[in-house]
Amino acid sequence: MTPTTTPLADPQSQHVQSRTVLTLMGSQTLGGIGVASGIAVAAIVAAEVSGSDALSGLATTTQVLGGALFTIPVAAVMARHGRRPGLVMAYLLGTLGAFLAITATATGAFWLLLLGTTLFGASTTANNQARYAATDLATPERRGRQLSWVVWATTIGSVLGPNLIGPGRWIAGQLGLPPLAGAWVLSMAGFALAALLLQLLLRPDPLRLSRELAARAAPAQEQAMPVSARRGNVGTGLRLIAATPAALWGTVALTVGHVVMVAVMVMTPLHMRHGDAQIEIIGLVISLHILGMYGLAPVAGQLTDRFGADRVVLLGVAILLTSTVLAGLSAVGWSAGLTAGLVLLGLGWSCTMVAGSGTIAGAVPVAERAAVQGAADLVMGLSAAVGGALAGVVMDLWGYGVLNAAAAAAALALGAFTVARRRVVSLGA
């Protein structure tokens, strides 16, 4: 008897999936250079331009906020036209944002810096949504691994980005710009090249193809899909998340992990700067943190596929707690404990992000994915934007140690929620 295959297990679609993952890995590398270069200098530039440490977190906060808000139009474009147009649009908006940040750094216009960093955040939207594009044609048993390889690809660019601050200074000098503006120049180049790569090579579009395959297998189900879901309506996505326990838990997991990571990470350069750490050392610590975020993502993916998302999230919570203790007890400036804490902060984030995202991708039919994924990333981004803004205030009033204690409390809450969910699922079984 000839074995049957599901549409997503068809050899032709899996050949397209392999090419899709490789293309997304390339764009993530280029986009990672751009995002990490900007993040490494954002808080310092904001403090210098505004003249206030209390406002230093706003540059990264507006970037995170932009990443959240641009999820709405990007998800709508993806739902209607496919992954490629949405990802390309997001990277081009990020390119414009980097240009405005360069101008603001040179002119000292704080409002223009915040506008630029808000648009810059669209590049984060592209990086985040790319991980979902890797799951469109993935079979369920390999979903976590293939998503995680796209997340992992960000490692290359993200580790390189902060360490290019030195060459960025040289570039800025050649262009007659302030030294830190060179980081934004590198961001512009990375985003523009990522958009070009996707426009040329992300063909056929994985979301459109997966929908075609699903429609052939279950045309009645596809026809019954809400029009608002087809259009990527975030409101519909939020309602679907609320009505789907697995999607709700996945959204909470990736949101809390992201808030903890952003709140601590955005204030670390300032904590080090207060101790007179050199900018190159700050860049190195941030690059090691980003290595922790992305470097072991394939391991998180393998663990998720093998042992389940809930166990991987609990592992991530334990790692986040350890990281906040190490970072929170560190003195101003640079220390080995601070470096270890930031690496573990990234690793804990990776566990919650990969496990949570994979759960969301598999919790709803393919026709509804763009709406649900866009809504989940909107919640994640808005929450992290609030967390980043409050981080600056907490740091200014009470210090870096209290900030880490608050982050640890949020991680503990996620752990408690996950344990409670495991009990409910066990009782239901």
C-alpha positions as MATLAB code, in Angstrom:
seq = 'MTPTTTPLADPQSQHVQSRTVLTLMGSQTLGGIGVASGIAVAAIVAAEVSGSDALSGLATTTQVLGGALFTIPVAAVMARHGRRPGLVMAYLLGTLGAFLAITATATGAFWLLLLGTTLFGASTTANNQARYAATDLATPERRGRQLSWVVWATTIGSVLGPNLIGPGRWIAGQLGLPPLAGAWVLSMAGFALAALLLQLLLRPDPLRLSRELAARAAPAQEQAMPVSARRGNVGTGLRLIAATPAALWGTVALTVGHVVMVAVMVMTPLHMRHGDAQIEIIGLVISLHILGMYGLAPVAGQLTDRFGADRVVLLGVAILLTSTVLAGLSAVGWSAGLTAGLVLLGLGWSCTMVAGSGTIAGAVPVAERAAVQGAADLVMGLSAAVGGALAGVVMDLWGYGVLNAAAAAAALALGAFTVARRRVVSLGA';
ca = [
       0.000    0.000    0.000;
       1.406    3.396   -0.996;
       1.782    5.639    2.048;
      -0.269    8.780    2.071;
       1.116   12.196    2.891;
      -0.444   15.285    4.358;
      -0.213   18.417    2.211;
       2.577   19.858    4.363;
       4.530   16.580    4.184;
       4.467   16.577    0.385;
       8.086   16.349   -0.957;
       7.643   19.378   -3.222;
       6.367   21.600   -0.408;
       9.216   20.423    1.828;
      11.732   21.392   -0.868;
      10.182   24.868   -0.862;
      10.311   24.831    2.946;
      14.047   24.121    2.947;
      14.691   27.007    0.568;
      12.393   29.258    2.587;
      14.259   28.547    5.824;
      17.631   29.253    4.184;
      16.366   32.550    2.732;
      14.923   33.598    6.079;
      18.200   32.723    7.798;
      20.018   35.033    5.378;
      17.654   37.921    5.987;
      17.826   37.376    9.749;
      21.613   37.624    9.641;
      21.514   40.956    7.819;
      18.629   42.277    9.877;
      20.369   41.163   13.062;
      23.372   43.355   12.238;
      21.062   46.312   11.840;
      19.013   45.756   14.987;
      21.948   44.957   17.270;
      24.032   47.891   16.037;
      21.249   50.312   16.888;
      20.375   48.708   20.236;
      23.994   48.893   21.398;
      24.056   52.711   21.251;
      20.382   53.675   21.620;
      20.302   54.329   25.381;
      23.647   56.149   25.359;
      22.685   58.362   22.407;
      19.321   59.138   24.020;
      21.010   60.138   27.295;
      23.484   62.387   25.461;
      20.902   64.008   23.187;
      18.261   64.504   25.917;
      20.712   65.308   28.699;
      18.848   62.995   31.111;
      19.498   59.427   32.245;
      15.823   59.108   33.143;
      14.936   59.562   29.452;
      17.637   57.221   28.202;
      15.312   54.228   28.055;
      12.909   56.000   25.704;
      15.006   55.334   22.604;
      14.811   51.580   23.082;
      11.260   51.831   24.404;
      10.053   53.612   21.263;
      11.872   51.028   19.169;
      10.032   48.247   21.010;
       6.772   50.223   20.753;
       7.315   50.693   17.009;
       7.985   46.993   16.664;
       4.657   46.307   18.346;
       2.567   48.882   16.482;
       3.953   48.034   13.058;
       2.862   44.466   13.663;
      -0.695   45.610   12.871;
      -0.119   46.765    9.256;
       2.544   44.119    8.602;
       0.193   41.325    9.726;
      -2.550   42.780    7.538;
      -0.263   42.860    4.488;
       0.894   39.295    5.149;
      -2.638   37.980    5.569;
      -3.748   39.477    2.291;
      -0.607   39.273    0.133;
       1.793   36.831    1.841;
       4.920   36.897    3.980;
       7.272   38.510    1.441;
       5.505   41.886    0.985;
       5.022   42.271    4.733;
       8.638   41.479    5.617;
      10.033   43.734    2.886;
       7.796   46.626    3.950;
       8.935   46.270    7.567;
      12.630   46.319    6.686;
      12.226   49.394    4.468;
      10.491   51.235    7.316;
      13.407   50.256    9.548;
      15.828   51.666    6.975;
      14.006   55.000    7.083;
      14.070   54.944   10.878;
      17.847   54.405   10.933;
      18.286   57.377    8.601;
      16.236   59.613   10.910;
      18.250   58.396   13.913;
      21.464   59.372   12.115;
      20.052   62.827   11.471;
      18.904   63.189   15.094;
      22.298   62.118   16.456;
      23.975   64.721   14.272;
      21.532   67.555   15.055;
      20.732   66.793   18.698;
      16.968   66.678   18.061;
      15.545   64.326   20.685;
      12.049   64.229   19.167;
      13.532   63.213   15.808;
      15.553   60.482   17.521;
      12.382   59.045   19.039;
      10.585   59.209   15.688;
      13.513   57.441   14.066;
      13.715   54.737   16.717;
       9.957   54.163   16.437;
      10.303   53.517   12.691;
      13.480   51.557   13.417;
      11.268   49.204   15.432;
       9.651   47.949   12.236;
      12.850   45.988   11.633;
      12.147   44.117   14.859;
       8.684   43.353   13.478;
      10.347   41.806   10.438;
      12.760   39.768   12.552;
       9.945   38.538   14.782;
       7.498   37.663   12.003;
      10.199   35.804   10.051;
      10.186   33.078   12.705;
       6.517   32.419   11.955;
       7.207   32.308    8.214;
       9.474   29.346    8.948;
       6.492   27.392   10.331;
       4.062   27.911    7.428;
       5.181   24.775    5.577;
       6.738   22.922    8.516;
       5.378   19.567    9.625;
       4.168   19.559   13.268;
       6.950   17.302   14.518;
       9.628   19.644   13.121;
       7.967   22.985   13.759;
      10.053   23.914   16.805;
      13.355   23.054   15.146;
      12.711   24.921   11.906;
      11.438   27.984   13.737;
      14.497   27.875   15.976;
      16.960   27.769   13.067;
      15.577   31.044   11.780;
      15.852   32.486   15.285;
      19.411   31.137   15.502;
      20.466   32.864   12.269;
      20.049   36.194   14.008;
      23.068   35.187   16.115;
      25.543   35.944   13.365;
      24.413   39.472   12.678;
      23.452   40.263   16.251;
      26.842   39.286   17.646;
      28.638   41.153   14.871;
      26.499   44.284   15.213;
      27.626   45.619   18.617;
      31.247   44.710   17.836;
      31.097   46.882   14.730;
      30.831   50.022   16.864;
      34.561   50.612   16.316;
      34.356   50.366   12.496;
      31.128   52.354   12.736;
      33.058   55.196   14.320;
      35.436   55.164   11.362;
      32.505   55.206    8.927;
      30.953   58.102   10.843;
      34.234   59.985   10.642;
      34.407   59.492    6.894;
      30.861   60.835    6.560;
      31.394   63.771    8.923;
      28.963   62.378   11.517;
      29.197   62.007   15.326;
      31.000   58.764   16.254;
      27.944   56.871   17.540;
      25.961   57.677   14.384;
      28.075   55.082   12.584;
      26.059   52.339   14.295;
      22.878   53.651   12.662;
      24.639   53.672    9.266;
      25.340   49.965    9.688;
      21.672   49.485   10.587;
      20.560   51.153    7.361;
      22.782   48.903    5.281;
      21.690   45.712    7.053;
      17.960   46.443    6.689;
      18.180   47.449    3.038;
      20.096   44.290    2.116;
      17.657   42.093    4.070;
      14.718   43.622    2.166;
      16.468   43.023   -1.157;
      17.241   39.384   -0.319;
      13.636   38.636    0.634;
      12.234   40.372   -2.420;
      14.425   38.316   -4.726;
      14.453   34.878   -3.079;
      11.390   34.330   -0.870;
       9.469   32.690   -3.713;
       6.998   31.014   -3.704;
       5.551   32.768   -0.725;
       5.310   30.194    2.134;
       2.087   31.537    3.647;
       0.269   31.672    0.318;
       1.448   28.169   -0.584;
       0.456   26.733    2.792;
      -3.014   28.216    2.385;
      -3.349   26.701   -1.065;
      -2.384   23.288    0.294;
      -4.801   23.626    3.216;
      -7.616   24.717    0.879;
      -7.127   21.630   -1.274;
      -7.285   19.388    1.786;
     -10.243   21.099    3.483;
     -11.903   23.594    1.124;
     -15.004   23.940    3.293;
     -12.931   24.926    6.307;
     -11.000   27.483    4.269;
     -14.165   28.996    2.882;
     -15.618   29.274    6.375;
     -12.639   31.294    7.599;
     -13.668   34.748    8.904;
     -12.937   37.566    6.441;
     -11.256   39.524    9.238;
      -8.821   36.646    9.798;
      -7.958   36.596    6.103;
      -7.186   40.284    6.352;
      -4.948   39.839    9.370;
      -7.292   41.730   11.679;
      -5.476   41.959   15.005;
      -8.761   42.293   16.892;
      -9.852   38.941   15.499;
      -6.466   37.537   16.433;
      -6.858   38.694   20.028;
     -10.289   37.076   20.255;
      -8.921   33.822   18.843;
      -6.068   33.885   21.374;
      -8.507   34.433   24.239;
     -10.654   31.532   22.999;
      -7.719   29.118   22.469;
      -6.011   28.046   25.724;
      -2.805   26.899   24.018;
      -2.459   30.161   22.076;
      -3.173   32.176   25.228;
      -0.495   30.375   27.212;
       2.010   30.692   24.354;
       1.338   34.420   24.155;
       1.833   34.860   27.902;
       5.065   32.835   27.802;
       6.728   34.786   25.017;
       5.411   38.117   26.372;
       6.705   37.729   29.921;
      10.050   36.373   28.740;
      10.411   39.316   26.371;
       9.466   41.908   29.003;
      12.026   40.521   31.457;
      14.748   40.492   28.817;
      14.035   43.993   27.459;
      13.736   45.658   30.877;
      17.119   44.390   32.054;
      18.951   44.579   28.745;
      18.099   48.198   27.869;
      19.449   49.495   31.180;
      22.630   47.414   31.226;
      24.658   49.757   28.955;
      23.807   52.668   31.263;
      24.672   50.595   34.357;
      28.047   49.873   32.789;
      28.528   53.458   31.642;
      28.048   54.687   35.211;
      31.088   52.610   36.098;
      33.122   54.173   33.268;
      33.108   51.018   31.138;
      34.431   51.671   27.639;
      31.963   51.608   24.753;
      33.761   48.651   23.182;
      33.348   46.632   26.401;
      29.671   47.553   26.522;
      29.327   46.401   22.921;
      31.038   43.110   23.779;
      28.701   42.419   26.710;
      25.626   43.187   24.610;
      26.908   40.951   21.802;
      27.426   38.091   24.282;
      23.901   38.682   25.581;
      22.564   38.433   22.039;
      24.627   35.288   21.511;
      22.786   33.860   24.497;
      19.460   34.901   22.952;
      19.976   33.241   19.602;
      22.999   30.940   19.744;
      21.288   27.965   21.407;
      17.853   28.490   19.846;
      18.119   25.187   17.899;
      18.629   23.403   21.219;
      15.474   25.065   22.569;
      13.674   23.963   19.403;
      14.840   20.366   19.737;
      13.835   20.303   23.404;
      10.419   21.753   22.574;
       9.722   19.134   19.903;
      10.916   16.316   22.159;
       9.757   17.234   25.678;
       7.032   19.813   25.156;
       6.789   23.580   25.275;
       5.735   23.838   28.921;
       8.886   22.139   30.200;
      11.081   24.352   28.051;
       9.330   27.478   29.365;
       9.909   26.326   32.955;
      13.572   25.817   32.086;
      13.607   29.347   30.679;
      12.067   30.719   33.891;
      14.786   29.063   35.992;
      17.490   30.530   33.758;
      15.910   34.011   33.879;
      15.839   33.897   37.678;
      19.520   32.986   37.795;
      20.384   35.767   35.365;
      18.571   38.476   37.317;
      20.342   37.440   40.538;
      23.771   37.626   38.883;
      23.074   40.923   37.115;
      21.251   42.504   40.034;
      24.128   41.871   42.436;
      26.779   43.257   40.074;
      28.535   46.545   40.768;
      28.434   49.420   38.288;
      30.776   49.073   35.347;
      31.908   45.722   34.011;
      32.175   42.416   35.867;
      32.232   38.719   35.071;
      29.005   38.263   37.029;
      27.227   40.900   34.976;
      28.429   39.318   31.740;
      27.263   35.865   32.841;
      23.926   37.318   33.902;
      23.370   38.941   30.518;
      24.272   35.738   28.647;
      21.820   33.762   30.781;
      19.202   36.481   30.318;
      19.395   35.851   26.579;
      19.282   32.082   27.004;
      16.185   32.221   29.200;
      14.503   34.494   26.665;
      15.326   31.995   23.912;
      13.537   29.186   25.750;
      10.359   31.205   26.315;
      10.388   32.676   22.808;
      10.904   29.429   20.874;
       8.510   27.357   22.991;
       5.845   30.075   23.110;
       6.047   30.871   19.393;
       5.901   27.232   18.376;
       2.820   26.740   20.535;
       1.075   29.718   18.939;
       1.929   28.537   15.413;
       0.373   25.126   16.018;
      -2.626   26.234   18.065;
      -4.785   27.571   15.205;
      -5.479   26.596   11.556;
      -3.175   28.009    8.893;
      -5.896   30.347    7.642;
      -5.974   32.157   10.993;
      -2.265   32.217   11.712;
      -1.391   35.681   10.409;
      -4.059   37.306   12.581;
      -3.163   35.321   15.702;
       0.596   35.678   15.260;
       0.274   39.407   14.642;
      -1.897   39.815   17.738;
       0.525   37.808   19.889;
       3.488   39.905   18.779;
       1.466   43.081   19.349;
       0.804   42.063   22.955;
       4.454   41.088   23.387;
       5.763   44.326   21.904;
       3.423   46.691   23.739;
       4.140   44.956   27.038;
       7.882   45.183   26.459;
       7.573   48.861   25.500;
       5.890   49.586   28.833;
       8.504   47.483   30.598;
      11.344   49.342   28.893;
       9.882   52.738   29.800;
       9.383   51.747   33.426;
      12.892   50.272   33.529;
      14.395   53.723   33.030;
      12.300   55.177   35.841;
      13.048   52.287   38.219;
      16.757   52.528   37.461;
      16.760   56.289   38.039;
      14.866   56.070   41.357;
      16.011   52.793   42.919;
      18.857   51.403   40.846;
      19.777   48.429   38.714;
      19.419   45.884   41.531;
      15.768   46.718   42.173;
      15.096   46.570   38.430;
      16.427   43.010   38.333;
      14.342   42.060   41.390;
      11.193   43.259   39.611;
      12.175   41.260   36.517;
      12.665   38.160   38.665;
       9.161   38.579   40.121;
       7.684   38.633   36.601;
       9.579   35.451   35.687;
       8.287   33.741   38.837;
       4.725   34.665   37.874;
       5.202   33.005   34.472;
       6.505   29.880   36.172;
       3.484   29.733   38.465;
       1.088   30.193   35.538;
       2.801   27.424   33.585;
       2.674   24.981   36.510;
      -1.031   25.744   36.997;
      -1.684   25.134   33.291;
       0.161   21.793   33.431;
      -2.091   20.696   36.287;
      -5.241   21.698   34.410;
      -4.088   19.826   31.294;
      -3.240   16.758   33.387;
      -6.647   16.759   35.027;
      -8.308   17.191   31.641;
      -6.414   14.223   30.243;
];
